[in-house]
Amino acid sequence: MIEDIDRDVFVRIQTDLLVVGDSIMTDRHHASNGNYEDNDPQNQIGGIIPAFPLSGWLRHGMERVVSENDGTACHPGESNANFMKEDVYERDLDDGYHEKGACVEDAREDHGCVVFDLFGGFGNQPGKVMRRPIKFNPVRTSVDYTRGQAEGHYRRLNRNIVSRNREDNREPLRNAELDAVANLDGCWHLSFRETKPEFIGLLAEGIDFLDGHKTDFMHQLGGARNFGAGIVDCHLINPLYEKRELKRVFDRGKGNTNKMDEKDAQWTEEYRPAFVEALEARVEEGP
C-alpha cells in the first residue's frame, strides 16, 4: 500500500496568530504601492516562516505518540550539551526519551528508533523527512498550495511595558517588538527521502495529537504562547489526493468531488489503519 503514497505530503495549518522565536523572513521589496512600513495595516508584505520551529513542533507531537505507545524516542539534544536548566537531560530520559543515538550502533547503517530514522542524528546523518519552510503571501490568488504555501498577513507588533505606579500614569518603561503572521491558512510541504508505512502512520498520529492538544502550552507552535499565539488547527491532507485535488481543498467555492470522497473513505478505512499498525509494530520492536 505504501507504493500508492507519494514522497510529498501536505499538512493543513490554520492559526489566528503565529509568532516564532527565530523570527520571520519578510519579502519587503514586494510591498504594494511603495509602502515598506512593516507596521502599516495596508502593507502587502509576504515572507517565509522558517522550518526550525515547525520541525520542533512536529517532532514533539511525534515523540508523544511514541511515548503513548509505550516506546521511547531519541532525545533531540546531545548529553554533553550546555542546557540552560540543570539536570534537564536526565529528567527528559525519565520522561520517555533515550540518549540521542543510543538506538544505533552505526548511524550510517542502522535505522534506530522511528524518531531517529525520521529526523536524523549525528553530524551529517540526514533524516528521512525533509521539512520545508512555509512561504506566505497576503494575496490569496498568489498562493501556490501545491508548493506548501499559505495565505498570511505579516505585521511587526509593538508592546509597551508600562509602569504600574499610579503617579506615572502608565508611562512606558520600554518597548518590545514582535514579528507576527495573522490569519495563516495554508499547508506545510514535507518530503520523504524514503517512504515507510510507519512514517506515514506516525505523521498522521502526531498531527492528530497536536490538533487535539492545541491549547496545551507545551504543544503550541512558536513563541508568545501566553498571548494566544501558536494555537494551530492542523490535519494531514489525504496523501492519496492528486495536485488538482489538493488545490480544490483550498478553493472556498468548491467542495469535494466524488473521487475525493472515495479516496477519503479509502484513507480512513484501509490505508491509515494499516500504517498505524505498522507504527505500533515498529515501536513494539524497541530502539
C-alpha positions in Angstrom: 0.0 0.0 0.0 2.9 2.4 0.7 3.6 2.4 -3.1 0.4 4.5 -3.5 1.8 7.3 -1.3 3.8 10.0 -2.9 7.1 11.2 -1.3 5.5 14.6 -0.9 2.8 15.1 1.7 1.0 18.2 2.9 -0.2 19.3 6.4 -3.1 21.8 6.6 -2.2 24.6 9.1 -4.6 27.3 10.2 -3.9 29.7 13.1 -5.1 33.2 14.1 -1.7 34.4 15.2 1.8 32.9 14.8 4.9 34.3 16.5 8.1 32.2 16.1 11.2 32.6 18.2 13.7 32.7 15.3 11.7 35.4 13.6 10.1 35.6 10.2 11.9 36.5 6.9 10.0 39.1 5.0 9.9 39.9 1.4 9.5 43.7 1.8 10.6 44.8 -1.6 7.3 43.4 -2.9 5.2 45.7 -0.7 2.4 47.4 -2.6 2.5 51.0 -3.8 5.9 51.6 -2.5 4.7 51.1 1.1 7.6 49.4 3.0 6.4 50.1 6.5 6.1 46.7 8.3 3.6 48.0 10.8 1.2 49.7 8.3 -2.2 47.9 8.1 -2.2 48.4 4.3 1.0 46.7 3.6 1.2 43.7 1.3 4.4 42.1 2.7 4.9 38.4 2.3 7.7 36.2 3.6 8.8 32.9 4.9 8.2 31.1 8.2 11.4 29.1 8.9 11.2 25.3 9.2 13.0 25.2 12.5 10.1 25.9 14.9 7.7 23.9 12.6 10.1 20.9 12.8 10.4 21.1 16.6 6.6 21.4 17.0 6.1 18.3 14.7 8.8 16.3 16.4 7.3 17.0 19.8 3.9 15.7 18.7 5.5 12.6 17.2 7.5 11.9 20.4 4.4 12.0 22.5 2.7 9.5 20.2 5.7 7.1 20.6 5.6 7.6 24.3 1.8 6.8 24.4 2.6 3.6 22.6 5.0 2.6 25.4 8.1 3.4 23.4 11.0 5.8 23.9 12.2 8.4 21.4 15.6 9.8 20.6 16.4 12.9 22.7 16.9 15.9 20.3 20.0 17.1 22.2 23.4 15.8 23.0 24.1 14.5 26.5 27.1 16.9 26.8 25.2 20.0 25.5 25.1 23.2 27.6 21.5 23.1 28.6 20.1 26.2 30.2 18.3 24.3 33.0 20.1 22.0 35.4 19.5 18.2 35.1 17.1 18.8 32.2 18.6 16.0 30.2 18.3 13.4 33.0 14.7 14.4 33.6 13.9 14.0 29.9 15.3 10.5 30.0 13.0 9.7 32.9 10.1 11.1 30.8 10.2 8.7 27.8 13.4 9.5 25.9 16.6 7.6 25.4 20.0 9.2 24.8 20.5 10.6 21.3 21.8 7.8 19.1 21.7 5.1 21.8 19.3 3.2 19.5 22.0 2.7 16.8 25.5 1.2 16.7 26.4 2.5 13.3 24.3 5.6 12.3 25.2 5.1 8.6 23.8 1.6 8.5 21.2 1.2 11.4 17.8 2.8 11.3 17.5 3.1 15.1 14.2 4.2 16.6 11.5 5.6 14.3 12.2 9.2 15.5 16.0 8.8 14.8 15.1 7.3 11.4 12.9 10.3 10.5 14.8 13.2 11.9 18.4 12.0 11.7 21.2 12.2 14.2 24.9 12.9 14.4 26.9 15.1 12.1 25.8 14.8 8.5 23.5 11.9 9.1 20.2 13.1 7.5 16.7 12.1 8.5 14.2 10.5 6.1 11.8 13.5 6.2 12.7 16.9 4.8 10.9 19.9 6.4 10.4 22.9 4.2 9.7 26.5 5.3 6.3 27.9 4.6 6.1 30.8 2.2 3.2 33.1 2.9 1.5 35.8 0.9 -1.4 38.2 1.9 -2.9 37.8 -1.6 -4.8 34.5 -1.8 -4.5 34.3 -5.6 -0.7 34.4 -5.4 -0.5 31.4 -3.1 0.5 28.1 -4.6 -0.7 25.4 -2.2 0.9 22.6 -4.2 4.3 24.1 -3.2 3.4 24.2 0.5 2.5 27.9 0.7 -0.1 29.8 2.8 -2.2 32.9 2.9 -1.0 35.1 5.8 -0.7 38.7 6.9 2.6 40.0 8.3 2.8 42.7 10.9 5.5 43.9 13.3 3.7 44.4 16.6 4.7 46.8 19.3 4.2 46.1 23.0 4.6 48.9 25.6 5.7 47.7 29.0 4.3 50.3 31.3 4.8 51.5 34.9 2.3 50.2 37.5 2.8 53.2 39.8 -0.3 55.4 39.9 1.7 58.7 39.7 3.4 57.5 36.4 0.1 57.4 34.6 1.1 54.2 32.7 4.2 55.8 31.3 6.0 53.3 29.0 9.2 51.8 30.5 10.3 50.0 27.4 9.1 48.9 24.0 9.2 45.3 22.7 8.7 44.4 19.0 7.4 41.1 17.7 7.2 39.7 14.1 3.8 38.1 13.7 1.7 36.5 11.0 -2.1 36.6 11.4 -4.9 34.6 9.8 -2.5 32.0 8.5 -4.2 29.4 6.3 -2.3 27.0 4.0 -0.2 23.9 4.0 3.2 22.7 5.1 5.1 20.6 2.5 7.0 17.6 3.8 9.1 15.4 1.6 10.2 11.8 2.5 13.6 10.7 1.2 12.2 7.2 1.8 8.6 6.3 2.5 7.8 3.6 5.0 4.3 2.7 6.4 5.3 3.6 10.0 6.5 7.0 8.8 3.1 7.9 7.4 1.4 6.4 10.4 3.5 8.4 12.9 2.9 11.6 10.9 -0.9 11.1 10.9 -1.0 10.3 14.6 1.4 13.1 15.5 -0.6 15.7 13.7 -3.8 14.5 15.2 -2.2 14.6 18.7 -1.0 18.3 18.1 -4.5 19.2 16.9 -6.1 17.6 19.9 -3.7 19.4 22.3 -3.5 22.7 20.5 -4.5 24.7 23.6 -1.9 22.9 25.8 1.0 25.3 26.4 3.6 22.6 25.6 2.1 21.7 22.3 1.6 25.2 20.8 3.7 26.4 18.0 6.3 29.2 18.3 6.7 31.8 21.0 4.4 34.3 22.7 2.1 31.5 23.7 0.8 33.3 26.7 -0.7 35.8 24.3 -2.8 33.4 22.3 -0.2 32.8 19.5 0.6 29.3 18.2 -2.8 27.7 18.7 -2.9 25.7 15.5 -5.7 23.8 13.8 -3.9 21.1 11.7 -4.6 17.9 9.9 -2.8 15.7 7.4 -4.3 16.3 3.9 -5.2 12.9 2.4 -2.0 11.7 0.8 -4.0 9.9 -1.9 -5.0 13.3 -3.4 -3.6 14.5 -6.7 -2.3 18.0 -7.1 -5.6 19.3 -8.7 -7.5 17.8 -5.7 -5.1 19.4 -3.3 -5.9 22.8 -4.9 -9.6 22.1 -4.5 -9.2 21.7 -0.7 -8.4 25.4 -0.5 -10.9 26.6 -3.0 -13.7 28.1 -0.9 -16.1 28.0 -3.8 -15.8 24.2 -4.4 -16.4 21.1 -2.4 -15.1 17.6 -2.6 -15.6 15.6 -5.8 -17.0 12.1 -5.7 -13.5 10.8 -6.4 -12.1 12.7 -3.4 -14.8 11.3 -1.2 -13.9 7.8 -2.4 -10.2 8.5 -1.5 -11.2 9.8 1.9 -13.0 6.5 2.6 -10.0 4.5 1.4 -7.6 6.5 3.5 -9.8 6.2 6.6 -10.8 2.6 6.3 -7.8 0.9 4.6 -4.6 2.9 4.4 -4.4 4.8 7.7 -5.2 1.7 9.9 -2.5 -0.3 8.1 0.1 2.4 8.6 -0.8 2.9 12.3 -0.5 -0.8 12.8 3.0 -0.7 11.1 3.9 2.1 13.5 2.8 0.1 16.6 4.8 -2.9 15.4 7.9 -0.7 14.9 7.6 0.9 18.3 7.0 -2.5 19.9 10.2 -3.8 18.4 12.1 -1.2 20.5 15.0 1.0 19.6 
